[in-house]
Amino acid sequence: MKRMLDGFVLSAVAAGMAVTMSFANPAEAQTRELRFAEFGPNAGARAGGLVWLDEELRSRTDGALGLDIIWGGALVGAAGAAQAVSDGVADMASIVPVYAPGELVAYEVVDTGEISDEYVGMMAAYEWMTTNPVALDEANSFNVKYFGNYTTGPTQLLTKEKPVESLEDLKGMTIRTTGAHVPALKEFGAATVSMSQPKVYEALSNGSVDGSTTYYYVVNGYKQYEVADYMTELNLGQTLGFGIIMNLQTYESLSPDHQAIIDELGRDFTVEMARIMANSRTETKAKLAEGIEGKKVTMIDAPEDMRAALIEVALADNVNWVKKADEKGLDGDQLSKDWLALTEKYRAEVEANGYPWN
């Protein structure tokens, strides 16, 4: 009899533990975490945006979905991120379309036009990638779905030992830069080299470059201020060909309700990142001037004629994107006009209503 009672008690306890465990943390037990490949570090403004995204995804789906963010290129680096999502190695990733040559050419148009306003550029890019038939078709053919946009913010010039206060100062300098800013700087006597932002710190430190076109969030996140002395605020165009994509099969595997949440969250994330980047720019500028951990950067306001001259050359380089699009069988000239018209739409919106977070 005692054995029967003991057995009954043990069975009841075991059953109770099983029930308790099953209800202890239902959200954790049921959460589907999407593998997110992030080539940047878990630091700075953009990282803050991704943490916000993970929290919002978990909240809006009642814990059913979340992100497993793999930082610092540990899963895949910037150059291979787009292909990794297309192949299903990652469910989502931060990507730069120029690193997937020929696949997302319509996305690359967002880097033309020298648009320096974060919100204007990002919202125009979001609408472009979610409504333009050519952009949608390219993404579908590449087996991905566009999610939302980042920005670098306006382009500035960070230099190590020589202050740049005029076009004349650019002569003889070696500057790391990319895109349309290559011909712009070469036009005024600088030599240019191409390298990823994670390598800029070492290049400035060892003197292989005299300066780098960069962005406030990058200077802060990669601590480039430690090896530089001057920041010339050029406020040239931002890099907008820089966003998040999702593997198409991953998206299609979600319930209709969760797909709707993903779509809504992509736009909300883009607005949130615009707010974060705009605020980060002004905050980081103040921190650099004041000094971070004892290291100050001298801030220089570029003369308006210097900025205008650099922009004029950069805009002339837009023809290269048109040619690339034409070679793919697209109507590059018309796509370029449609893109610039979209940016004007959001510029007018800001002039009339200000920014949504204000």
C-alpha positions in Angstrom: 0.0 0.0 0.0 2.8 2.4 1.0 4.6 1.7 -2.4 1.3 2.5 -4.2 1.0 5.8 -2.3 4.6 6.7 -2.9 4.2 5.9 -6.6 1.1 8.0 -6.7 2.8 11.0 -5.0 5.8 10.8 -7.2 3.7 10.7 -10.3 1.6 13.6 -9.1 4.8 15.6 -8.4 6.3 14.8 -11.8 3.0 15.8 -13.5 2.8 19.0 -11.5 6.4 19.9 -12.5 5.7 19.2 -16.1 2.6 21.5 -16.0 4.6 24.2 -14.2 7.4 24.0 -16.7 5.0 24.1 -19.6 3.5 27.3 -18.3 6.6 28.9 -16.8 7.6 30.9 -19.8 5.3 30.2 -22.8 6.6 33.2 -24.8 10.2 31.8 -24.6 9.0 28.3 -25.5 7.1 29.4 -28.5 9.2 32.2 -29.9 10.5 31.6 -33.4 13.8 33.5 -33.6 14.8 34.7 -37.1 18.5 34.5 -37.7 19.6 38.1 -38.4 23.1 38.7 -39.8 24.5 42.0 -38.8 28.0 43.0 -40.0 28.3 45.9 -37.6 29.2 45.8 -33.9 26.6 45.8 -31.1 27.3 49.4 -30.4 26.2 52.8 -31.6 23.0 54.2 -33.1 22.3 51.5 -35.7 22.7 48.8 -33.1 20.2 50.6 -31.0 17.7 50.5 -33.8 18.1 46.7 -34.2 17.6 46.2 -30.5 14.4 48.3 -30.8 13.4 46.2 -33.8 13.8 42.9 -31.8 11.8 44.3 -28.9 9.0 45.5 -31.1 8.8 42.3 -33.1 8.4 40.3 -29.9 5.9 42.7 -28.4 3.7 43.0 -31.5 3.6 39.2 -32.1 3.0 38.4 -28.4 6.4 36.6 -28.2 5.8 34.5 -31.3 8.6 36.0 -33.3 11.9 37.5 -32.3 15.4 38.1 -33.7 18.6 36.2 -33.1 21.0 39.0 -34.0 24.5 37.7 -34.9 26.7 40.8 -34.6 30.0 41.8 -36.0 29.9 39.7 -39.2 30.2 36.5 -37.2 27.7 34.8 -39.5 28.5 36.6 -42.7 30.2 39.8 -43.6 28.8 42.9 -45.4 30.0 41.7 -48.8 28.2 38.4 -48.6 25.1 39.3 -46.6 22.6 39.8 -49.4 23.5 36.5 -51.0 23.3 34.8 -47.7 19.7 35.9 -47.2 18.9 34.9 -50.8 20.4 31.4 -50.1 18.6 31.1 -46.8 21.8 31.1 -44.7 20.2 34.0 -42.8 16.5 34.8 -42.4 17.2 38.5 -42.4 20.3 40.7 -42.7 21.6 44.2 -43.0 22.7 44.6 -46.6 24.3 47.0 -49.1 23.0 46.3 -52.6 26.2 47.2 -54.4 27.7 44.1 -52.8 25.2 42.0 -54.8 26.2 43.1 -58.3 23.4 43.1 -60.9 20.8 41.8 -58.5 19.3 44.9 -56.9 20.2 47.6 -59.4 16.9 49.5 -58.8 17.7 49.8 -55.1 21.1 51.4 -56.0 19.4 54.4 -57.5 18.6 55.7 -54.0 22.3 56.6 -53.7 22.0 59.2 -56.4 20.8 62.7 -55.9 23.0 63.8 -53.0 20.1 63.9 -50.5 21.4 64.8 -47.1 18.2 64.8 -45.0 17.8 61.5 -43.2 14.0 61.3 -43.0 13.5 62.5 -46.6 16.0 60.0 -48.0 14.9 57.1 -45.9 11.2 57.4 -46.4 11.6 57.9 -50.2 13.8 54.8 -50.3 11.2 52.8 -48.3 8.4 53.9 -50.6 10.6 53.2 -53.6 11.4 49.7 -52.5 7.9 48.7 -51.5 5.9 50.2 -54.5 8.2 50.5 -57.5 7.4 47.5 -59.9 11.0 47.2 -61.1 12.4 47.2 -57.5 9.8 44.7 -56.4 10.5 42.4 -59.4 14.3 42.5 -58.8 13.8 41.6 -55.1 11.5 38.7 -55.9 13.8 37.4 -58.6 16.7 37.5 -56.0 14.5 35.5 -53.6 14.3 38.3 -51.0 11.8 40.7 -49.6 12.8 44.2 -48.7 12.0 45.1 -45.1 13.3 48.6 -44.2 16.0 51.2 -44.6 19.0 52.5 -42.9 21.1 55.6 -43.6 24.6 56.6 -42.9 23.4 60.2 -42.5 25.1 63.0 -44.4 28.7 62.5 -45.6 31.4 64.3 -43.7 35.3 64.3 -44.0 37.4 63.1 -41.1 41.1 63.8 -41.3 44.1 62.9 -39.1 46.7 65.7 -39.2 45.6 68.2 -41.8 42.5 70.3 -41.4 40.4 70.7 -44.6 38.8 74.1 -44.8 38.7 74.6 -48.6 38.9 72.8 -51.9 42.6 73.8 -52.1 43.3 71.8 -49.0 42.3 68.5 -50.7 45.2 68.6 -53.1 47.7 65.8 -52.5 45.7 64.1 -49.8 44.8 60.4 -49.9 41.2 59.9 -48.8 39.1 56.8 -48.4 35.8 57.3 -50.1 33.2 55.6 -52.3 30.6 56.1 -55.0 30.0 59.6 -56.5 32.3 61.1 -53.9 35.3 59.5 -55.7 35.1 61.7 -58.8 34.2 64.7 -56.6 37.3 64.5 -54.5 39.6 63.6 -57.4 38.3 66.6 -59.3 40.0 68.8 -56.6 43.3 67.0 -56.4 42.8 64.2 -53.9 43.8 60.6 -54.4 41.1 58.1 -53.4 41.1 54.6 -52.1 38.3 52.2 -51.3 38.0 50.2 -48.1 35.3 49.2 -45.7 34.6 51.4 -42.6 35.9 48.7 -40.1 39.3 49.1 -41.8 39.4 52.9 -41.6 40.7 53.1 -38.0 43.9 51.1 -38.8 44.4 53.1 -42.1 44.2 56.4 -40.3 46.4 55.1 -37.5 49.2 53.9 -39.7 49.0 56.8 -42.1 48.0 54.9 -45.2 45.2 57.4 -45.6 45.1 61.0 -44.6 41.3 61.1 -44.2 38.0 59.3 -44.8 34.6 60.4 -45.9 32.5 59.1 -43.1 29.4 59.6 -41.0 28.9 60.7 -37.4 27.5 57.3 -36.2 30.5 55.5 -37.8 33.0 57.8 -36.2 31.4 57.1 -32.8 30.7 53.4 -33.3 34.1 52.5 -34.7 35.9 55.0 -32.5 37.5 56.6 -35.4 37.8 59.8 -33.4 40.7 58.2 -31.5 43.0 58.4 -34.6 41.7 61.6 -36.1 42.0 65.3 -35.3 39.6 67.2 -37.6 36.0 66.8 -38.9 35.0 68.9 -41.9 31.2 69.0 -42.0 30.5 68.8 -45.7 26.9 67.5 -45.3 27.1 65.8 -48.7 24.6 63.1 -49.7 24.0 60.0 -47.5 24.2 56.4 -48.4 20.7 55.1 -48.7 21.4 51.9 -50.5 21.7 50.3 -47.1 18.8 48.4 -45.5 17.3 45.1 -44.3 16.0 42.3 -46.4 14.3 39.0 -45.6 14.5 35.6 -47.2 11.4 35.2 -49.3 10.7 31.7 -48.1 11.0 32.9 -44.5 8.5 35.6 -45.2 6.1 33.3 -46.9 6.3 30.8 -44.1 4.7 33.3 -41.7 1.0 33.5 -41.0 -0.9 36.3 -42.8 -1.2 38.2 -39.5 2.5 38.0 -38.9 3.3 39.0 -42.5 1.1 42.1 -41.9 3.0 42.9 -38.7 6.3 42.5 -40.6 5.2 44.9 -43.3 4.0 47.5 -40.8 7.1 47.1 -38.6 9.4 47.7 -41.7 8.0 51.2 -42.2 7.9 52.0 -38.5 11.5 50.8 -38.2 12.5 53.1 -41.0 10.9 56.1 -39.3 12.5 55.1 -36.0 16.0 54.8 -37.6 15.5 58.2 -39.2 14.8 59.7 -35.8 17.7 57.8 -34.2 20.2 58.9 -36.9 19.1 62.5 -37.0 19.4 62.8 -33.2 22.7 60.8 -33.1 24.2 63.2 -35.6 23.7 66.2 -33.5 24.6 64.5 -30.3 27.8 62.9 -31.7 28.9 66.2 -33.2 28.6 67.8 -29.7 30.5 64.9 -28.1 33.4 65.0 -30.5 33.8 68.8 -30.0 33.7 68.4 -26.2 35.9 65.3 -26.2 35.3 61.6 -25.8 37.4 59.9 -23.2 39.7 62.9 -23.4 40.0 62.9 -27.2 38.7 66.0 -28.9 38.0 66.5 -32.6 38.2 70.0 -34.1 35.0 70.7 -36.0 35.2 72.7 -39.2 32.2 74.0 -41.1 32.8 73.7 -44.8 32.3 76.9 -46.8 29.1 76.7 -48.9 30.9 77.1 -52.2 33.1 74.1 -51.3 30.1 72.0 -50.6 28.3 73.1 -53.7 31.3 72.4 -55.9 31.7 68.8 -54.6 27.9 68.2 -55.0 28.0 69.4 -58.6 30.7 66.9 -59.5 29.0 64.1 -57.5 25.6 64.7 -59.3 27.3 64.4 -62.7 28.3 60.9 -61.7 24.6 59.8 -61.6 24.9 59.0 -65.3 27.0 55.9 -64.3 24.0 54.5 -62.5 21.7 55.2 -65.5 24.2 53.3 -67.7 24.2 50.4 -65.3 20.4 50.2 -65.3 20.3 50.5 -69.1 22.8 47.6 -69.5 20.4 45.4 -67.4 17.5 46.3 -69.7 15.9 48.8 -67.5 14.9 52.4 -68.4 17.6 54.0 -66.2 16.7 57.6 -67.1 13.0 57.2 -66.3 13.8 55.3 -63.0 16.2 58.1 -62.0 13.5 60.7 -62.7 10.9 58.8 -60.7 13.3 58.4 -57.8 14.1 62.1 -57.6 10.4 63.0 -57.8 9.8 60.8 -54.8 12.5 62.6 -52.8 10.9 65.9 -53.7 7.6 64.5 -52.3 9.1 63.9 -48.9 11.1 67.1 -48.9 7.8 69.0 -49.4 6.2 66.9 -46.6 8.9 67.9 -44.2 8.7 71.6 -45.2 5.0 71.5 -44.6 4.7 69.4 -41.5 8.2 68.9 -40.0 9.4 65.5 -38.8 6.9 63.0 -37.3 8.8 62.7 -34.0 8.5 66.4 -33.5 
